[in-house]
C-alpha cells in the first residue's frame, strides 16, 4: 500500500474515512461483548471498583485495578483501536483477580472468584473467534501505520553540536590481541 504522505489529499481523506469505519466496527463489536458480560450477573464482581469497606486490603494487593466499566469507558473514548488492546485489559482483570483472591484465607471464595474470571476471559475469547479476522488484521495494520506516521511526524530533537567540545585524548591502552 502507498504511504499516506504520498497520497493526494482527497485519497488520504478517503483512506482515513475507511480506516475510521473499520475501527468503528471494532468498537461496536467490543461494546457488544462488554454489554453481554456486564449483563451477566456472574460477572458483576468485575464490573465496578471494589468497595474498601468489603475488601479493605484490595488496593494494597492490586496496584493497577481495572474493571469492565473501565473497559467500556475506554471503548467509548476510542482507546481501543485493536482487539489486542481490549484483550490485554481483560487479561489485566484476570491477573488482578488471581493476585488478590489466591492469597485469601477463604479458599472457597477465592476458587469461585478465580473460576468466574476464567469464565469471563473464555466468554471474551469466544466472542473474538466470531469476529471477522480480516477486520481484526486491518485494525492492527491501521494502528501500526498510524503509530509509524506519528513517529515520523514527531519533532526530532536537534542533533548535539559537539564542535566546541574538547577533543578526547587517544586511548593509550594497547588493543586486545586476537
HUSULVEN-V685617 format. One record per residue. N is the residue number from 1. OMEGA is omega in whole degrees, 0 to 359 (* if undefined). D_CENTER is the distance of its C-alpha to the mean C-alpha in Angstrom with 2 decimals. Layout:
n = [N:N]
omega = [OMEGA:OMEGA]
d_center = [D_CENTER:D_CENTER]
//
This chain:
n = [1:2:3:4:5:6:7:8:9:10:11:12:13:14:15:16:17:18:19:20:21:22:23:24:25:26:27:28:29:30:31:32:33:34:35:36:37:38:39:40:41:42:43:44:45:46:47:48:49:50:51:52:53:54:55:56:57:58:59:60:61:62:63:64:65:66:67:68:69:70:71:72:73:74:75:76:77:78:79:80:81:82:83:84:85:86:87:88:89:90:91:92:93:94:95:96:97:98:99:100:101:102:103:104:105:106:107:108:109:110:111:112:113:114:115:116:117:118:119:120:121:122:123:124:125:126:127:128:129:130:131:132:133:134:135:136:137:138:139:140:141:142:143:144:145:146:147:148:149:150:151:152:153:154:155:156:157:158:159:160:161:162:163:164:165:166:167:168:169:170:171:172:173:174:175:176:177:178]
omega = [181:180:184:183:177:182:171:183:181:177:179:179:178:178:180:178:179:179:179:178:178:180:177:177:179:180:178:179:181:179:178:178:180:179:179:183:178:179:179:185:182:179:182:178:185:185:188:179:178:176:182:176:179:184:187:183:188:185:171:181:183:185:180:183:180:184:177:177:174:178:179:178:179:178:181:178:178:181:178:176:173:178:181:178:178:180:178:178:177:177:177:177:178:181:179:180:178:182:184:189:180:179:180:177:179:186:179:178:180:181:179:181:180:178:179:181:175:176:177:180:179:178:181:180:178:177:182:179:179:182:178:182:179:179:179:178:179:180:178:178:179:180:180:179:181:176:180:179:179:179:178:185:181:178:180:177:180:179:179:179:182:184:181:180:178:179:177:178:178:180:183:183:181:177:178:180:183:*]
d_center = [25.83:27.34:25.33:24.74:26.96:29.82:29.71:32.23:30.93:31.46:29.69:26.68:26.60:26.96:24.14:21.82:23.02:22.35:18.78:18.17:19.83:17.60:14.39:16.45:17.33:13.78:13.31:16.71:15.83:12.78:15.17:17.91:16.08:15.27:18.91:20.23:18.71:19.42:22.96:23.57:25.31:24.44:20.80:22.01:21.45:17.65:18.04:19.00:19.27:21.86:25.27:26.62:30.04:29.02:26.92:28.14:26.42:22.91:21.51:23.49:21.83:18.23:17.11:13.57:14.24:11.96:13.65:13.57:15.02:12.12:9.91:12.92:13.20:9.76:10.76:14.17:13.24:11.70:8.23:6.99:8.81:7.95:8.29:6.21:2.85:5.59:7.11:5.08:5.93:9.21:9.80:9.65:12.21:14.18:14.32:15.44:17.97:19.37:19.68:21.58:23.64:24.67:26.67:28.46:32.17:32.10:30.99:31.62:29.21:26.62:27.11:26.71:23.46:21.91:23.38:21.93:18.34:18.96:20.32:17.33:15.12:17.92:18.21:14.65:15.09:18.55:17.50:15.22:18.37:20.17:17.96:19.48:18.24:19.55:17.43:14.20:15.56:16.59:13.25:11.84:15.06:14.91:11.71:13.38:16.62:15.52:13.95:17.24:19.29:17.92:18.68:22.08:22.89:21.99:25.25:26.30:28.09:31.79:33.13:35.04:38.77:40.52:43.87:45.35:44.10:46.88:47.10:46.20:49.11:49.12:48.07:51.41:50.20:51.25:48.74:47.90:50.17:48.81]
//
